[in-house]
Amino acid sequence: MIGEPLRNSNRRRRRAAFFAFAVLPAIFVAVLQTRADEPYARSRDYDLQHSKITLRFDLEHKKVLGDVTHSLSILRDGATKIAFDSAGLTIQSVTLNKTPAKFETSADKLSR
């Protein structure tokens, strides 16, 4: 008789754990699907496939230095420019298919 309340308590915990592992991920996925493009997907001229980011830290000068390589697919025929968010970054060079490319920067965008 003394062990009965303990068994019921364990069952309730197992049910709660099952609920957390079974239902909550489904809700999380549903939320992601409904808001996947917001608020960052501004351009549909290209599809970003992969990003490789290599960083180095210059602690003495309090700087973060790095290289970023994007692989993308152009979605619109005749697209002549693409833009990336670059707020607060200093861009020194851009290459396209391993060839130096002309680019423009503004306060918050890099355009090629």
C-alpha positions as CSV (number, residue, x, y, z in Angstrom):
1,M,0.0,0.0,0.0
2,I,2.8,2.4,0.8
3,G,4.4,1.9,-2.6
4,E,1.1,2.7,-4.5
5,P,1.3,6.5,-4.3
6,L,5.0,6.3,-5.4
7,R,4.0,4.2,-8.5
8,N,1.3,6.7,-9.4
9,S,3.7,9.6,-9.0
10,N,6.2,7.9,-11.3
11,R,3.5,7.2,-13.9
12,R,2.5,10.9,-13.9
13,R,6.1,11.9,-14.3
14,R,6.5,9.5,-17.2
15,R,3.3,10.9,-18.9
16,A,4.5,14.4,-18.4
17,A,7.9,13.5,-19.9
18,F,6.2,11.8,-22.8
19,F,4.1,14.8,-23.5
20,A,7.2,17.1,-23.4
21,F,9.1,14.9,-25.8
22,A,6.2,14.1,-28.1
23,V,4.0,17.2,-28.3
24,L,6.3,20.1,-27.7
25,P,8.7,19.4,-30.6
26,A,5.7,19.1,-33.0
27,I,4.5,22.6,-31.8
28,F,8.0,24.0,-32.2
29,V,8.3,22.7,-35.8
30,A,4.8,24.1,-36.7
31,V,5.8,27.5,-35.4
32,L,9.1,27.4,-37.4
33,Q,7.3,26.5,-40.6
34,T,4.8,29.4,-40.3
35,R,7.5,32.0,-39.5
36,A,10.5,30.6,-41.4
37,D,11.1,33.6,-43.6
38,E,10.4,36.3,-41.1
39,P,11.9,38.7,-40.4
40,Y,15.2,38.0,-42.3
41,A,14.2,36.8,-45.8
42,R,14.1,40.1,-47.7
43,S,15.2,39.0,-51.1
44,R,13.9,36.1,-53.1
45,D,16.4,36.6,-55.9
46,Y,18.6,33.9,-54.5
47,D,18.5,30.9,-52.2
48,L,21.3,30.7,-49.7
49,Q,22.4,27.1,-49.7
50,H,25.5,27.1,-47.4
51,S,27.6,29.5,-45.4
52,K,31.2,28.8,-44.2
53,I,32.4,31.3,-41.6
54,T,36.0,31.3,-40.4
55,L,36.8,33.7,-37.6
56,R,40.0,34.9,-35.8
57,F,40.2,37.1,-32.8
58,D,42.6,40.0,-32.3
59,L,42.2,40.5,-28.6
60,E,44.9,43.2,-28.4
61,H,42.9,45.4,-30.8
62,K,39.5,44.1,-29.8
63,K,38.6,43.0,-33.3
64,V,37.0,39.9,-34.9
65,L,38.5,39.1,-38.4
66,G,37.1,36.5,-40.7
67,D,36.2,35.1,-44.0
68,V,32.7,34.2,-45.2
69,T,31.9,31.9,-48.1
70,H,28.3,31.7,-49.3
71,S,27.0,29.1,-51.8
72,L,23.8,30.2,-53.4
73,S,21.4,29.5,-56.3
74,I,20.0,32.4,-58.3
75,L,16.2,32.1,-58.4
76,R,15.3,34.8,-60.9
77,D,16.4,35.0,-64.5
78,G,18.2,38.2,-65.2
79,A,19.1,39.0,-61.6
80,T,22.0,41.4,-61.8
81,K,22.6,42.2,-58.2
82,I,22.4,40.4,-54.9
83,A,22.6,42.1,-51.4
84,F,23.6,40.8,-48.0
85,D,23.1,42.4,-44.6
86,S,26.4,43.8,-43.5
87,A,25.6,46.3,-40.7
88,G,28.6,47.1,-38.6
89,L,31.1,45.2,-40.9
90,T,34.1,46.4,-42.8
91,I,34.3,44.5,-46.1
92,Q,37.7,44.4,-47.7
93,S,37.2,42.1,-50.7
94,V,34.6,40.1,-52.5
95,T,35.2,37.2,-54.9
96,L,32.8,35.5,-57.3
97,N,33.8,32.0,-58.4
98,K,37.3,32.7,-56.9
99,T,37.7,35.8,-59.0
100,P,37.9,39.3,-57.5
101,A,34.5,41.1,-57.9
102,K,33.4,44.7,-57.7
103,F,31.1,45.5,-54.8
104,E,29.4,48.3,-53.0
105,T,28.7,48.8,-49.3
106,S,26.3,51.1,-47.5
107,A,25.7,51.5,-43.8
108,D,23.9,48.1,-43.6
109,K,24.2,46.3,-47.0
110,L,26.8,44.7,-49.3
111,S,25.8,44.6,-52.9
112,R,27.3,42.7,-55.8
